[in-house]
Amino acid sequence: MLRDEDLDPQRSRADYAGAMLEDLHWLGIDWDEGPDVGGPLGPYRQSERRAIYVDVWTRLRRQGVLYPCSCSRRDLAEAAQAPHDNPENDEPLYSGRCREKHSDATDPAGTTWRFRVPDGATIRFDDGSAGAQAYTAGKDFGDFIVWRRDDVPAYQLAVVADDVAMKITEVVRGRDLLKSTARQLLVYEALGVAPPAFFHCPLVSDAAGQRLAKRHDAMSLRALRAAGVAPADVIRGFPEA
């Protein structure tokens, strides 16, 4: 299954999505379900799944674990994307200033919503690659955003809602998202749903040890294709110079 996580309107464009599909097919990766082939658990673009996210938001609000927040526009701008675990992009530790606010809203639009973490609770899980993990709520991360004021579901809510709806049993992703897993486990718990297994792979880095990422102008699949690198060379690692 391929899912296009295109929630952030400033970063998501149709030509980017098309290039993603083309590059993955070039690499030799195929899928049974996805935005280009359909399937029984679609739609496969997050931008088309708002009703699913609103349903999860409603369940969480009724559980009493969400509250409206009027703080920091900067937090909102970062919340739709995966908050990779590094100081420049991870969601800031929230002060809790709005914790006592309440709302009986029936739709999340127009308001920032945060998940109330149980301060002092240690969230533990065994990762298939990184081993035993432990993060303390209120210390390693604070009350996190699940919905932005501009009506965009945040990453932490959307991926849990999708993984539940799409019956995902194992999540494989980069090790920079280990802390996000602790947040998401709290969402699974509040929903009363058993989480999938997790496997956080080490990150691919360049010769200087910098992880490959768009924000660092790292070599992309498209650039490798243009340079004449073969798919097999990408899969097994760069050929010797």
Helices and strands as residue ranges (DSSP letters): H 14-27, G 46-48, H 50-63, E 66-69, H 73-79, E 112-115, E 122-127, E 131-136, E 144-147, H 155-165, E 170-174, G 175-177, H 178-191, E 197-201, G 214-216, H 221-226, H 231-236
